[in-house]
Amino acid sequence: RLLAHRTPQEVLTLAQGLNQAAPLDLRVNPLKAEREAVLARLAGEGIGAEAGRLSPLAIRLKAKPALQKHPLYLDGSIEVQDEGSQLLGYLLAPRRGEMAADFCAGAGGKTLLLGALMRSTGRLYAFDVSDRRLARLKARVARSGLSNVHPVTIANENDIRIKRLAGKLDRVLVDAPCSGLGTLRRNPDLKWRQTPEGVAELARKQHDILKGAARLVKPGGRLVYATCSILPEENEAIVAGFLAAHPDFRQVSAQEVLAQQGIALDCGETLRLAPHTHGTDGFFAAVLERHHIE
């Protein structure tokens, strides 16, 4: 029932893609290293790797070596991050000196990328409801060399600390809690744990989170809504409902936003990634911008 919108052949192809083992992707920290230099070093150590096809900072390893004690990892030059996840940062595209937020920061993989794209300038809030997850982020921030990240634990999307920043931020990323069905290569048991009822409950939460995050965005600012789900109930439906209720926001082409940064990806209005087409986890993202209503 959850995939009723797809043809049987599409479901089969998608299932076969999600059934493959996921590769190990790295993201180079541009504050500390260049991708070509990292590739050369890995090759010199006998670690098979190649540049990612989509993200300018991605490296895909040909095996899965333990990297937690590798000097490049310890000094913050590299982080483990799926190449598809990296593209979310390029959709938000925060600039130097701006105020931005990773609204559901978790352990902060995307926060680190956003901070690097801002060249460690401006102010980047990392909001999450979990102290434990943000504690892990703090250690990663220290390793990365970033000085513009400000982790903030919130009670929910209506927290007073959110309301104080209403209308003040240039860029807000909402990587919403979701079914995770785009990550089945890494978490195969998820397919047994999701139900239509559970997805409906997640959709209500996603609606509330997106609505809360949108309050932060200033006129002319950008809001990116993303999930690692392949279900329209968590993706297109959430965006359509939001736009219907918020006439001061409009959707802009994800393909054009990526092209502006030299990333050629034929995705159209919204970003949809899948293992069998892009070699990444399954992701959805929509780029929304706030405008002045005349």
N, C-alpha and C positions, 0 to 999 in steps of 0.2 A: 504493500500500500504506500509506503514512503516514497517509492520511485515510480509511481503510476504515471507521471508526466513523461517518462522516457519510453522509447520503443524497446521491444525485447532485445533487439540487436545492440542497441545502445547500452542497455543494462548489462548484457553479457560482456561487451568490450570493456566497460567501466569496471566490472567485477574482476575481470582478468588483470587489469592494470592494478587494481587495489590489492590483488593477491600476490603481487611480486614483492620481493624483499626491497626495502627502501635503501637507497644509497646513503653514504655519509657525506653531507655537504658542509663546507666551512664558509665563513664570511671573514674577509680580511678587514682589519681595522685600519682605515685610511689615515688615522692620526699617527700610526706607528709603523706601517709597512705598505709596500706596493704589491699588487697581486703577482706580477711577473717575478719579483724577487722571492716571494714565498714559494711560488711554483719551482723556481730554480733550486731553492734550498731543499724542498721536499724531494725533488728528483735526485739531488746529490746524496740524499740519505736513503735512496732506494724506495721511497714511498711514491707509488703511482698516483698521479693526480692530473687533472686537466681543468682549464678555465671553464666556468659555467657558461651556458648558452644565453642566459637571460639577464642575470644580475651582474653589473660591472665589478662587483666585489666577491662573486661566488667562485669557489673551487670545489670540484667534485672528486672525491677520492675513489680509487679503483678497488680498495679493500676497506676494512674497518679497523685500522690500528688504534690502540689505546693512546689518546693524545693528552690526557689530563696532566701528564708530567713532562710533556714536550716543552722545550724553552719558548717556542712561539706562542703556545697557549698560556704558559705561566706569565709571560711578559705582556699579555693582552694584545698581541699582534693578530691572533685568530680567535674566532669563536665558532662553535658548532651551531649552524642555523640552516634550515632547509632553504633552497634557492627561491622557492615560491614565497616563503615568508619574507625574504629580503625585498621582494618587489613591493610589498605593502609600504615599506619605508619610502620607496621612490614614488609611490602614488601620493603620499602625504607631502613629500618634498619640502620639508622645513628649511628655511633659509637662515643664514647667519643673523644673530641678534634678535630673532623672533621669540615669542612666547608660545610654547607648544605643550601638548600633553599626550601621554600614552594612557588612555582612560582605564584600560584593563591590563595593567602592565605585567602581572604575574611575576615570573623570575627575570623578566626584562630583556629578552633577546632583541625585541624590536626597539625597546628604549635605547639600547646601546647603539643601534644603527642610526636612530633619529639624532642622538647626541653627536655622533660622528658627522652626519650630514650637515649639522649646524656648526661643525668645526669647534665644538665645545664652547660656543658663545650663546648669548641669550639665556633663556630659562626654560627648562624642560621638566615638567611635572610627571612623575610616575605614580599614578593612582592605582590602588588595589584594596580589596577588602581583607586581604590576608597579610598579617604581620610577618608570617613565616616566609611567604614568597618574596616579600620586599626585603627581608633580611638577606636572602640569597642574592638579590639584585645588588645590594650595597657592596658585597665582595667583588662582584663582576665589574661594577663601576670603578672601584679602586684599581683593579687590574687594567682596565681600559684606558685610564688616564683622563677620563672625562671629568670636568668640574662644573658642568651646567645642569646636572641631574639632581632633582629634588624628590625623593620618594615620600609619599604621603599616604598613610593608611586612612581609608574612609569607611564609614558604616554602610553606606549604600550610595546610589546615584544622586540622592537628594541631600547628601551631607552638607553641612553649613560651609565647609571649606570649599566645596564646589560652588555654592551660591555666591560666595565672596568674589569669585573670579568670573562671574557671569559677564559675557560680552567682551572679555579682555584678551582672549587667546587668538593667535593667528592660525594655528593648526591643531587639530585634535584627531587622534587615531582611536577608533573603537574596534578592537579585536575581540568581539563579543564571546562570552561563554556559549558553547554550542554542542551539538551532538558529537562532533569530532569525526564524523563519518568520512571526511576527506583524508584522515590519517590512519586508515585501516591497515596500511602496509606496516605501520609501527605498532598499532594497537588493535590486532585482529579480533580481540574479544569484544570490542565495542559493538560489533554488529549483533551480538546476542543480547546486549543490554538496552538497546533503544526500542521504544515503542511509539506509535502515533501519539499517545497521550503524553509521553515524556517530551516529545518534540513540540507539542502544543504548549506545554508549560515553559519550555525554553524560549519559544517565540514570544510569549508574554514578557519574559524577563528581558529579551533582546530589545523589544519595543521600548520598555521603560528605560533601559540603559542608554539607548540611542537618543531618546528624548532628553534625558538628563545631561548627556554629554553635549548635545547641541546648544544648550544654554551658554556654554563657555565661549562659543565661537563669535568673534566680532564680525560686523559687516565687512564683506570682502575676504573673510577667512574661509578656511577649508576644513571639511569634516570627512574622514574616510571611515566607512563602515565595512568590516571584514569578518569572515568566519572561516574556519577550516571544515566547513560542511559543504555537501553537494546538494542539499535539499532546498528547493525554492521556498518552502515554508519558512526557512531561517534566513533566506537571502533576498530574492527579488520581492517577496511579499512584505518583508519588513521595510525595505526601502520605499516601496510604493505607498505603504500606509503612512510612513513618515512624511513623504513629500506631499501627500494629500492633506496632511494636518499642519504642514509648515510651508506656506506659500513663499516665505522669504528664503527658502533654499531651492536650488535647482541642481540637477545632476549634470556633470560634465564628463566628457569622454575619457575613459581610462586609457585608451589607446593613445590619445593625443597627449595626455599628461606624461606618459612613459616616453613617447617620441621626443618630447621637449628635452628629455634627459639622455637622448641617444640610445634608448632601448626600443628596438623595433619588434613589436609583438602585435599580431593581428587579432585583437581581442574585442574591438568595438567599444560600445558604451560602458560595459562592465567587465571586470577582470574575472575570468573563470579558468582556473588551472586544474589539471587532472593528471594522474600518473601516466596514462596511456597516450596522452597528447603532448605533454610538456616535461615529463620525467620528474615532476615535483609532487608533493602532497596535493590533495584537492583543496583549493582555496576559492573564495568568492570575495570580491571587493567592489564597492561603488564609491565614486568620488562626488561629494556634495559641496557646493559653495554657497555661502550666505550672501545675499545681495540686498541692496536698499530697495524697498518697495516705494515707488513714486506715489 
